[in-house]
């Protein structure tokens, strides 16, 4: 089978398309013919050996996929021929065939294409975890998201209203990205230049209830400043590269919180949590309350470019690699 493989930890440019044997079958595993694989920022980090989980090289990249079940255990909840999405988490998704534990495989709604499906699990379940579990989003609250035109950002814009938000503010760096944010459901869009002042004006000085921040960097302190009383700043990642620090006296001033939101670690330490999430998210996809992503699709031969687009922050929306 063909696969996108990392042999040296030198960044996305080290990705090579190789022919390797199909993975060995597993008695409890579901064999999936992969049609598309999602790309996420941890893939960028893994190409340099900077992610907290470090598979031994060489390894196949990618943590999420969509495809057709080839075979499944007799007691599994899916059958041969089913359209599914699945999480591999530590690689092995950007390949023509994958074997995935049954509990990591989910039936894909008929109204979601396989390419869109490859962009659902990682980002949407991360955002669901952030807003529901860590952010404690209440009906009518205002959510602000940094990096709003990226994968996590557009997922937040697509999902926040369905999960109860009354207003969703997107922070973007260009007019092109502003267009992407509006298309994905932002109620308000502000530029990274002067964003704090703009948000204060939008909210009549009150601030926002939740900031979802996958970017980090030098806007972190202003994110705390823009919180309303009892607001929550959700730390999701650091795509800007710099890991900020917080002076805790700032938390006292307005009774606000800085909250870590590491979905993968939580899901792995809470058995059944992924299934609980999908039980809530899937009906929202089926009903149209949450629109499926509209991914940027790269062919497998351009997997290195796909991952690099997240590294250089040129990507807009979810990025997906097509295998078939």
C-alpha positions in Angstrom: 0.0 0.0 0.0 1.0 3.6 -0.5 1.6 5.8 2.6 3.0 9.1 3.8 6.0 8.2 5.9 8.5 10.1 8.1 12.0 8.6 8.1 13.9 11.5 9.5 12.7 14.1 12.0 13.4 17.1 9.7 9.9 18.6 9.4 7.2 18.3 6.8 9.7 18.4 3.9 10.9 15.0 5.1 7.6 13.3 4.3 8.0 10.6 1.6 5.4 8.6 -0.2 6.4 5.0 0.0 5.1 1.5 -0.7 5.0 -0.6 2.4 3.1 -3.8 3.5 -0.4 -3.5 4.7 -0.7 -3.5 8.5 -1.2 -6.9 10.1 -4.7 -7.8 11.1 -5.7 -7.6 14.7 -8.4 -9.8 16.3 -10.1 -6.7 17.8 -9.3 -4.4 14.9 -11.4 -3.0 12.1 -9.7 -3.0 8.7 -10.5 0.2 6.8 -9.8 1.1 3.2 -8.8 4.7 3.7 -10.2 7.3 1.4 -9.0 10.4 3.2 -6.9 11.4 6.2 -7.1 14.6 8.3 -4.1 16.8 9.0 -3.7 18.4 12.4 -1.0 20.5 14.1 0.4 17.5 16.1 1.4 16.0 12.7 3.6 19.1 12.2 5.2 18.5 15.6 5.6 14.8 15.0 7.6 15.4 11.8 10.3 17.1 14.0 10.0 14.8 17.1 8.5 17.7 19.1 5.2 16.1 20.0 4.8 14.6 23.5 4.2 11.2 22.0 7.1 10.1 19.8 6.7 7.0 17.6 9.9 5.3 16.5 11.0 6.3 12.9 10.1 5.4 10.3 6.4 5.9 10.9 3.3 6.7 8.9 1.8 10.1 9.7 -1.8 11.0 10.5 -4.2 10.6 13.4 -7.7 10.5 11.8 -9.2 9.0 8.7 -12.4 8.3 6.8 -13.0 5.2 4.7 -14.9 2.0 4.0 -14.8 -1.0 6.3 -13.2 -4.0 4.6 -13.7 -6.4 7.6 -14.6 -6.1 11.2 -14.9 -8.5 14.2 -18.2 -10.2 14.4 -19.1 -8.4 17.6 -18.1 -4.9 16.4 -20.7 -2.1 15.9 -19.7 -1.7 12.2 -19.7 -4.1 9.3 -17.9 -4.6 5.9 -19.1 -1.9 3.5 -19.9 0.7 6.2 -18.7 4.3 5.8 -16.7 5.2 8.9 -14.4 7.7 10.5 -11.7 6.6 12.9 -9.0 7.8 15.2 -5.5 6.4 15.1 -4.0 9.2 17.2 -0.4 8.2 16.9 0.0 7.9 13.2 -0.9 5.3 10.5 -3.8 7.2 9.0 -2.1 8.5 5.9 -2.1 5.1 4.3 -4.3 3.2 1.9 -5.3 0.7 4.6 -5.5 1.0 8.4 -6.3 -1.3 11.2 -8.1 0.5 14.0 -9.4 -0.7 17.4 -13.2 -1.0 17.2 -13.8 1.5 19.9 -12.0 4.2 17.8 -14.3 3.7 14.8 -17.5 5.6 14.3 -20.2 5.4 11.7 -20.2 8.3 9.3 -23.6 10.0 8.7 -24.8 9.7 5.1 -24.9 13.5 4.6 -21.2 13.9 5.3 -18.7 13.0 2.5 -15.7 10.8 3.1 -13.3 13.8 2.5 -15.3 16.0 4.9 -15.5 13.1 7.4 -11.7 12.9 7.5 -11.8 16.4 9.0 -14.5 15.8 11.6 -13.1 13.8 14.6 -9.9 15.4 15.6 -11.0 19.1 15.5 -14.7 18.7 16.3 -14.2 16.4 19.3 -11.4 18.7 20.5 -13.8 21.7 20.3 -16.6 19.8 21.9 -14.3 18.8 24.8 -13.1 22.4 25.1 -16.6 24.0 25.2 -18.5 21.4 27.0 -16.1 19.7 29.4 -13.4 22.3 30.1 -15.1 25.5 29.2 -18.5 24.7 30.7 -20.3 26.7 28.0 -23.7 28.0 29.1 -26.5 28.9 26.9 -26.1 32.4 25.4 -22.5 33.0 26.3 -20.0 34.7 24.0 -17.1 32.7 22.6 -14.0 34.2 21.0 -11.6 32.0 19.0 -8.0 32.9 17.9 -6.7 31.4 14.7 -10.3 31.4 13.5 -9.6 30.5 9.9 -7.6 27.4 10.8 -8.8 23.9 11.6 -9.6 24.3 15.3 -10.9 27.8 14.6 -13.3 26.9 11.8 -14.5 23.9 13.9 -15.3 26.3 16.8 -17.2 28.6 14.4 -19.2 25.7 13.0 -20.0 24.1 16.4 -20.3 26.8 19.0 -23.9 27.9 18.3 -25.1 24.3 18.2 -23.5 23.8 21.6 -25.3 26.9 23.1 -23.2 30.0 22.3 -25.1 33.1 21.6 -22.2 34.9 19.9 -19.0 33.8 18.3 -16.2 36.2 17.7 -13.4 35.3 15.2 -9.9 36.8 15.4 -8.1 36.7 12.0 -5.1 38.2 10.3 -6.2 38.8 6.7 -9.4 39.7 4.8 -9.2 36.3 3.1 -9.3 34.6 6.5 -12.1 36.9 7.5 -14.1 35.6 4.6 -13.4 32.0 5.7 -14.5 32.8 9.3 -17.8 34.4 8.2 -18.5 31.4 5.9 -18.1 29.1 8.8 -20.5 30.9 11.1 -18.7 33.7 12.9 -21.2 36.3 14.1 -18.4 38.9 14.5 -14.9 39.1 12.9 -12.0 41.3 14.2 -8.5 41.8 13.0 -5.4 40.7 15.0 -4.3 44.3 14.8 -6.2 46.0 17.6 -8.4 43.0 18.3 -8.6 43.6 22.1 -10.0 47.1 21.6 -12.4 45.9 18.9 -13.7 43.1 21.2 -14.3 45.6 24.1 -16.3 47.8 21.7 -18.3 44.8 20.4 -19.2 43.7 24.0 -19.8 47.2 25.4 -16.8 46.8 27.6 -18.0 43.5 29.3 -15.7 41.1 27.5 -16.3 37.5 26.4 -17.1 34.5 28.4 -14.8 32.0 26.8 -11.6 32.4 24.7 -10.5 29.3 22.8 -6.8 29.7 22.0 -4.9 27.3 19.8 -2.3 30.0 19.0 -0.6 31.1 22.2 2.2 33.6 21.7 2.1 37.3 22.6 -1.7 37.8 22.5 -2.1 35.6 25.6 -2.2 38.3 28.2 -4.7 40.3 26.2 -6.9 37.2 26.0 -7.1 37.3 29.8 -7.8 41.0 29.7 -10.7 40.5 27.3 -12.5 38.0 29.6 -15.8 39.0 31.3 -16.2 38.3 35.0 -15.9 34.5 35.6 -14.6 34.1 32.0 -12.5 31.1 31.0 -9.4 31.1 28.7 -9.0 27.6 27.2 -5.4 26.7 26.3 -5.5 24.3 23.3 -2.1 24.7 21.7 0.7 26.9 20.6 0.8 27.2 16.8 2.6 30.6 17.2 5.5 28.7 18.6 5.9 30.6 21.9 4.5 29.1 25.1 3.2 32.1 27.2 3.2 32.5 30.9 0.6 34.0 33.1 0.9 36.3 36.2 -1.7 34.8 38.4 -2.7 38.1 40.0 -4.4 38.8 36.7 -6.8 35.9 37.5 -7.8 37.6 40.8 -8.7 40.9 39.2 -11.8 39.7 37.5 -12.3 36.2 38.9 -11.2 34.5 35.6 -9.6 31.2 34.8 -6.9 29.8 32.6 -7.9 26.2 31.8 -5.8 23.5 30.1 -7.7 21.7 27.4 -5.8 18.6 26.1 -8.5 16.5 24.5 -6.3 13.5 23.6 -5.0 13.0 27.1 -8.5 13.3 28.6 -10.0 10.8 26.1 -7.3 8.3 26.8 -7.7 8.5 30.5 -11.5 8.5 30.5 -12.8 5.2 28.9 -16.0 5.7 27.0 -15.6 9.5 26.7 -15.1 9.4 22.9 -18.3 7.4 22.5 -20.2 9.9 24.7 -18.9 12.8 22.6 -19.9 11.1 19.3 -23.3 10.3 20.7 -23.9 14.1 21.0 -22.0 15.3 17.9 -23.3 12.8 15.4 -27.0 13.8 15.7 -26.0 17.4 15.3 -24.2 16.5 12.0 -27.2 14.4 10.8 -29.7 17.3 11.5 -27.5 19.9 10.0 -27.2 21.9 13.2 -23.4 21.4 12.8 -22.3 21.8 9.1 -19.6 19.3 8.0 -16.2 20.9 7.3 -15.4 22.0 3.8 -11.8 20.8 3.7 -8.9 21.8 1.6 -8.0 18.5 -0.1 -4.5 17.5 -1.2 -3.6 14.3 -3.1 -1.4 11.8 -1.3 1.6 12.8 -3.5 1.4 16.3 -2.0 1.1 15.2 1.7 4.2 17.2 2.5 2.6 20.3 1.2 -0.5 19.6 3.2 1.3 19.3 6.5 3.6 22.3 5.6 0.5 24.5 5.1 -0.2 24.1 8.8 3.4 24.7 9.7 3.6 28.0 7.8 0.1 29.0 8.8 -1.2 29.4 5.2 -3.9 26.8 5.7 -7.5 27.9 5.9 -10.0 25.6 7.3 -9.4 21.8 7.7 -6.7 20.2 5.6 -7.2 16.6 4.3 -5.1 14.2 2.3 -7.0 12.1 -0.2 -5.8 8.5 -0.5 -8.4 7.2 -3.1 
